[in-house]
Amino acid sequence: METFDILEQKILKLLDTIDNLEGEKRKLTDKIKEKEEEARRLTGEIEGLLAERDQAKVKIADLIKRIEEY
């Protein structure tokens, strides 16, 4: 009977370890989702800033052209 008790304890410990690992996996999955959302937000922000930069370049080029023509 002692062998079965040892086996039962090992199985219970294994199940507890599995539960802990599943909890850690959920936390890491949530963290990955948060980082992906942050990356998407930052990518959008960068694209907006690049568009603003391009607009500024066009305006500056236009101003330079007007000054040269004056």
C-alpha positions in Angstrom: 0.0 0.0 0.0 2.9 2.4 0.6 3.8 2.3 -3.1 0.4 3.6 -4.0 0.7 6.4 -1.4 4.0 7.4 -2.9 2.5 7.3 -6.4 -0.6 9.3 -5.3 1.7 12.0 -3.8 3.7 12.2 -7.0 0.6 12.5 -9.1 -0.9 15.2 -6.9 2.4 17.1 -7.0 2.5 16.7 -10.8 -1.1 18.1 -11.1 -0.2 21.0 -8.8 2.8 21.8 -11.0 0.6 21.6 -14.1 -1.8 24.1 -12.5 1.0 26.5 -11.7 2.5 26.2 -15.2 -0.9 26.9 -16.8 -1.3 30.0 -14.6 2.1 31.2 -15.6 1.3 30.5 -19.3 -1.9 32.6 -19.0 0.0 35.5 -17.4 2.7 35.4 -20.1 0.0 35.2 -22.8 -1.7 38.3 -21.4 1.6 40.1 -21.2 2.4 39.2 -24.9 -1.0 40.5 -25.9 -0.4 43.8 -24.0 3.0 44.2 -25.7 1.6 43.5 -29.1 -1.1 46.1 -28.6 1.6 48.6 -27.4 3.7 47.8 -30.5 0.7 48.4 -32.8 0.0 51.7 -31.0 3.6 52.8 -31.3 3.7 51.8 -34.9 0.7 54.0 -35.6 2.3 56.8 -33.7 5.5 56.5 -35.7 3.5 56.4 -39.0 1.7 59.6 -37.9 5.0 61.3 -37.1 6.6 60.3 -40.4 3.6 61.7 -42.2 4.0 65.0 -40.3 7.6 65.1 -41.1 6.9 64.6 -44.8 4.3 67.4 -44.7 6.9 69.7 -43.0 9.4 68.8 -45.7 7.0 69.8 -48.4 6.1 73.1 -46.7 9.8 73.9 -46.2 10.6 73.1 -49.8 7.7 75.3 -50.9 8.9 78.2 -48.7 12.4 77.9 -50.0 11.1 77.9 -53.6 9.1 81.0 -52.9 12.1 82.8 -51.4 14.3 81.8 -54.3 11.7 83.1 -56.8 11.3 86.4 -54.9 
